[in-house]
Amino acid sequence: MNSISKTPLKLIDDRVWRTYAGGASLDRWKQSADPQDSDFPELWVASTVKAVNVGRESLPVEGLSKVSLPEAEGVLTLKALIEQNPELFLGVKHAERYEASPGILVKLLDSSERLTIQVHPDREFALQEFNSRFGKTEAWYILEGRTIEGEAPYVLLGFKPEVTEESWRILFEKQDIPGMIDALHKVYVQPGDVFLIQGGLPHAIGSGCFLIEIQEPTDLTLRTERTTPRGVSLKDQACHQGIGFERMLQCFHYEATDLDGALHRSKVQPEIAQVQQGGTLTNLIQAQHTDRFRLSRLNVTGDYVLEKTDEFAAAIIVSGQGLLEYANQGALALQQGDTLFLPAGLDLMTWKNTNPSEDLVVVLCFPPS
């Protein structure tokens, strides 16, 4: 077990059913022979969280990431692996605070339709209503976009200035979907954009967005639309997650602002953190933005040495080809679409680009510092 905690572990793909359609861009990114949209628009990465899908409770567990262990030791869920020794895999300090929970959940998400307007609980609301120490603050890193039915990719973010708690309640009770959409700011997105969505903020990912999402490790989503954009009726439980509509409406933070204020609150400017001869590390989400998680992008042009101390990370190979050398023990071949769990014991790595015609681009997802 000690040797495995010093080895990069490739994750087995786990597509997850959702209430919205999508996934074609995710299929293309995975270089599938037949990319298409479906009811499985998300790929969960380094997940120890079960997906909450009302009406599918009797089906096999969805959402738990699996790892194929070296030396023919078989396949385990990441959750089961970590629980064998949280200090080894997550780091001593992290395990002291969070025990066997990674404290984060990472997803790749591709929407062919707008997601329902929703809100996630902050930690105080999550503890009170769901007995969860984690809320669901999240961040998005836009990878690509596609125009669908003439609409460029976009997101909805935060209440406009004229929205009040009472006016929002009326829109919800009437199920005035156009009114609810118009109550939020519409922001068109570009590859490379980064957004931080704090618990309590009303939002929706629009059609045509292919992104990486890092979040607190829950699947607590409260929806104000009782019918999805493609006409699928949602059970009440799928909207309010069992707390009732009255309490659901209390989850929102009624902090209305103009568009500039909404962007100032939610849009994050990436900052270059380190430059080596072999590449560049860029911070996307860091401690000054939130204490829930951290997110970075590594652009490798040659050989890039990365060191981390007593903490784990999840890694997504966004594009390119390369090798990951570690602790003089070996090298792991990398290609676009690979996802990895990098245990705490893996403290020194060299990322190598083996295709000089393009960068090896890796997104690194870290727990709270």
C-alpha positions in Angstrom: 0.0 0.0 0.0 2.9 2.4 0.8 4.3 1.9 -2.7 0.9 2.6 -4.4 0.7 5.9 -2.4 3.8 7.0 -4.3 2.5 6.1 -7.7 0.3 8.1 -10.2 -3.0 6.2 -10.6 -5.0 6.4 -13.8 -8.7 6.7 -13.2 -11.3 4.6 -15.0 -13.9 6.7 -16.8 -17.2 7.1 -14.9 -19.9 8.8 -16.9 -22.8 10.0 -14.8 -26.5 10.3 -15.6 -28.0 13.8 -15.2 -31.3 15.6 -15.8 -29.9 17.4 -18.8 -28.4 16.2 -22.1 -24.9 16.6 -23.5 -21.6 14.8 -23.8 -20.8 15.0 -27.5 -17.9 17.4 -26.9 -16.7 15.2 -24.1 -16.8 12.2 -26.4 -14.8 14.1 -29.0 -12.3 15.1 -26.4 -12.0 11.4 -25.4 -11.5 10.7 -29.1 -14.6 8.5 -29.3 -15.4 7.0 -32.7 -19.1 8.1 -32.4 -19.5 11.2 -30.3 -23.1 12.1 -29.4 -25.2 13.8 -26.8 -27.0 11.6 -24.3 -28.2 11.5 -20.7 -24.6 11.0 -19.5 -23.1 14.4 -20.0 -20.6 14.3 -17.1 -17.4 12.5 -16.3 -16.6 12.5 -12.6 -12.9 12.6 -11.6 -11.3 11.6 -8.3 -14.8 11.2 -6.9 -15.7 9.6 -3.6 -19.2 10.9 -3.8 -22.3 9.0 -5.0 -24.4 10.8 -7.5 -27.9 11.9 -6.3 -30.3 10.9 -9.2 -33.9 10.7 -8.0 -35.6 7.7 -9.5 -32.3 5.8 -10.1 -31.6 4.7 -6.6 -32.0 1.0 -7.4 -29.4 1.1 -10.1 -25.6 0.5 -9.5 -23.9 3.3 -7.7 -23.1 6.2 -10.0 -20.3 8.7 -9.4 -17.6 6.8 -7.4 -14.3 6.9 -9.3 -12.4 3.7 -9.8 -8.7 3.0 -10.1 -6.8 0.2 -11.7 -4.1 -0.7 -9.3 -0.6 -1.6 -10.4 0.9 -5.1 -10.2 -2.4 -6.8 -11.2 -3.9 -5.9 -7.8 -7.3 -5.3 -9.4 -9.8 -2.5 -9.5 -11.0 -0.5 -6.4 -13.1 2.5 -6.0 -11.0 5.5 -5.0 -13.1 5.8 -1.9 -12.2 2.3 -0.8 -8.5 2.8 -1.6 -8.3 6.0 0.4 -10.2 4.6 3.4 -7.5 1.9 3.8 -5.1 4.7 4.8 -6.2 8.3 4.5 -2.9 9.8 5.7 -0.9 7.9 3.0 -3.2 8.9 0.1 -4.5 12.3 1.2 -1.7 13.6 3.4 -1.4 13.8 7.2 -2.7 17.3 7.7 -5.6 16.8 5.3 -6.6 13.5 7.0 -6.5 15.2 10.4 -9.1 17.7 9.2 -11.2 15.8 6.7 -10.5 12.1 7.6 -11.1 10.0 4.5 -12.8 12.7 2.4 -10.7 14.4 -0.4 -12.6 17.6 0.3 -13.2 18.1 -3.5 -15.0 16.6 -6.4 -14.0 17.2 -10.0 -16.1 16.8 -13.1 -15.9 17.3 -16.9 -19.2 18.6 -18.1 -20.6 19.2 -21.6 -24.1 20.7 -22.1 -26.1 20.4 -25.2 -29.0 22.2 -23.5 -29.2 24.8 -20.7 -29.2 23.3 -17.3 -32.1 24.1 -15.0 -31.7 27.3 -12.9 -30.3 26.2 -9.6 -28.5 27.0 -6.4 -26.2 25.1 -4.1 -26.0 25.4 -0.4 -23.3 27.2 1.4 -21.7 25.3 4.3 -24.0 26.7 7.0 -27.2 25.8 5.0 -25.8 22.4 4.1 -25.0 21.6 7.8 -28.4 22.8 9.0 -30.6 21.2 6.3 -28.6 18.2 5.0 -26.3 17.5 8.0 -23.3 17.9 5.6 -20.1 19.5 6.6 -19.6 20.5 3.0 -21.8 22.8 0.9 -21.3 23.0 -2.9 -19.2 26.1 -3.8 -17.8 25.3 -7.2 -15.6 26.8 -10.0 -15.7 26.4 -13.8 -12.8 26.4 -16.2 -14.1 26.7 -19.8 -12.4 24.3 -22.2 -14.4 24.7 -25.4 -17.8 25.9 -26.6 -20.2 25.1 -29.4 -23.1 27.0 -30.9 -26.4 25.2 -30.5 -29.5 26.4 -32.4 -27.8 29.7 -33.2 -26.9 30.4 -29.5 -23.2 30.8 -28.5 -22.1 29.1 -25.3 -23.1 31.1 -22.2 -23.8 30.9 -18.4 -26.3 32.6 -16.2 -24.9 34.2 -13.1 -26.5 36.0 -10.1 -29.6 38.2 -9.7 -30.1 41.4 -11.6 -30.5 44.6 -9.5 -34.4 44.6 -9.6 -34.8 41.1 -8.2 -36.0 40.7 -4.6 -36.7 37.6 -2.6 -40.5 38.2 -3.1 -40.2 38.8 -6.8 -38.2 35.6 -7.1 -40.7 33.6 -5.1 -43.5 34.8 -7.4 -41.5 33.8 -10.5 -40.9 30.3 -9.0 -44.6 29.8 -7.9 -45.8 30.8 -11.4 -43.1 28.7 -13.0 -42.4 31.7 -15.2 -39.3 30.2 -16.8 -38.6 33.2 -19.2 -39.0 35.5 -16.2 -36.5 33.5 -14.1 -34.0 33.5 -17.0 -34.4 37.2 -17.4 -33.8 37.7 -13.7 -30.2 36.5 -14.1 -27.2 37.9 -15.9 -26.3 36.2 -19.2 -22.6 35.9 -19.8 -21.1 34.5 -23.0 -18.0 32.5 -22.4 -14.7 31.8 -24.1 -12.2 29.0 -23.7 -9.9 29.8 -20.7 -12.6 31.7 -18.8 -12.7 30.9 -15.1 -15.8 31.4 -12.8 -16.2 30.9 -9.1 -19.8 30.1 -8.0 -20.2 30.5 -4.3 -22.9 28.6 -2.4 -26.1 30.6 -2.5 -25.6 32.1 -5.9 -28.3 31.5 -8.5 -26.9 30.2 -11.7 -27.2 27.9 -14.7 -24.7 26.6 -17.2 -26.1 27.4 -20.7 -26.0 25.2 -23.8 -22.8 24.5 -25.6 -20.4 24.6 -22.6 -17.6 22.1 -22.2 -15.8 22.7 -18.9 -14.0 21.4 -15.9 -15.7 21.9 -12.6 -14.1 21.6 -9.2 -16.4 21.8 -6.2 -16.9 20.7 -2.6 -17.7 17.0 -2.4 -21.5 16.9 -2.5 -24.2 16.5 -5.1 -26.6 19.0 -3.4 -28.4 20.8 -6.2 -31.6 22.7 -5.7 -33.6 23.5 -8.9 -36.2 26.1 -9.4 -37.5 24.7 -12.7 -39.9 21.8 -12.4 -39.5 21.0 -16.1 -36.1 20.9 -17.9 -35.6 22.9 -21.1 -36.2 19.7 -23.2 -39.5 19.1 -21.4 -38.6 16.5 -18.8 -40.8 16.8 -15.7 -38.8 16.7 -12.5 -40.1 15.1 -9.3 -40.3 17.5 -6.3 -37.5 15.6 -4.6 -35.2 16.3 -7.5 -35.9 20.0 -7.1 -35.7 20.5 -3.3 -33.7 17.4 -2.3 -36.2 16.6 0.4 -36.2 19.9 2.4 -39.3 21.3 0.7 -39.8 24.3 -1.6 -40.1 26.9 1.2 -36.6 26.0 2.6 -35.2 25.7 -0.9 -36.0 29.3 -1.5 -34.1 30.2 1.7 -31.0 28.7 0.2 -30.5 31.6 -2.2 -28.4 34.6 -1.3 -30.5 37.5 -2.4 -27.6 39.8 -3.4 -28.6 41.6 -6.5 -26.1 43.5 -8.5 -25.4 44.9 -12.0 -23.4 42.9 -14.6 -20.1 44.5 -13.6 -20.7 43.5 -10.0 -21.7 40.0 -11.0 -18.5 39.6 -13.0 -16.4 41.1 -10.3 -17.8 38.6 -7.8 -17.6 35.5 -10.0 -15.1 35.8 -12.8 -11.5 35.1 -11.9 -8.4 36.2 -13.8 -5.7 33.5 -14.1 -2.2 34.4 -12.9 1.1 32.9 -14.0 2.6 31.3 -10.9 5.9 29.8 -12.1 7.9 29.6 -15.4 10.5 27.0 -16.1 12.4 26.3 -19.2 10.1 23.4 -19.8 6.7 25.1 -19.2 4.5 27.4 -17.3 2.2 26.9 -14.3 -0.8 29.2 -14.1 -3.0 29.6 -11.1 -6.7 29.5 -12.0 -8.3 29.4 -8.5 -6.2 29.9 -5.4 -6.6 30.6 -1.7 -7.3 34.3 -2.1 -10.4 33.4 -4.1 -11.8 30.6 -1.9 -10.7 28.3 0.9 -12.6 25.3 -0.6 -10.2 24.2 -3.3 -7.4 25.2 -5.7 -7.1 24.8 -9.5 -4.0 25.3 -11.8 -3.1 24.7 -15.4 0.3 23.3 -16.5 1.5 24.0 -20.0 4.5 21.7 -20.7 6.7 22.4 -23.7 9.7 20.3 -22.6 10.4 18.9 -19.1 8.6 20.5 -16.1 9.5 19.5 -12.5 6.6 19.7 -10.1 6.9 19.2 -6.4 4.1 19.0 -3.9 4.4 18.3 -0.1 2.1 16.0 1.8 -1.0 16.6 -0.4 -2.8 14.9 -3.2 -4.1 16.2 -6.5 -6.3 15.1 -9.4 -5.0 15.7 -12.9 -6.7 16.0 -16.2 -4.8 15.8 -19.5 -6.5 18.4 -21.5 -4.4 18.1 -24.6 -1.1 16.7 -26.0 1.0 13.7 -25.2 3.7 13.0 -22.7 5.2 11.1 -19.9 4.9 11.5 -16.1 8.2 10.4 -14.4 8.1 9.9 -10.7 10.6 9.1 -7.9 13.0 7.3 -10.2 10.5 4.4 -10.3 9.2 4.6 -13.8 7.1 6.7 -16.2 3.4 6.8 -17.0 2.4 7.5 -20.6 -0.1 10.3 -21.0 -2.5 11.4 -23.7 -5.5 13.7 -24.1 -8.4 12.5 -22.1 -6.5 10.7 -19.3 -7.5 11.5 -15.7 -5.2 10.7 -12.7 -5.2 10.6 -9.0 -1.8 11.8 -7.6 -1.5 10.5 -4.0 0.1 12.6 -1.3 3.1 10.2 -1.2 3.9 11.2 -4.8 5.8 14.4 -4.0 8.2 14.9 -6.9 7.2 14.5 -10.6 8.6 15.4 -14.0 6.1 16.1 -16.7 7.5 15.5 -20.2 6.1 16.6 -23.5 6.7 14.0 -26.1 4.9 15.8 -29.0 6.8 19.1 -29.7 4.1 20.2 -32.2 1.7 21.1 -29.3 1.8 21.7 -25.5 1.0 19.0 -23.0 -1.7 20.8 -21.1 -2.6 19.5 -17.7 -5.2 20.9 -15.2 -4.3 20.2 -11.6 -7.0 20.1 -9.0 -6.0 20.5 -5.3 -7.8 20.2 -2.0 -8.2 23.1 0.4 -4.8 24.4 1.5 
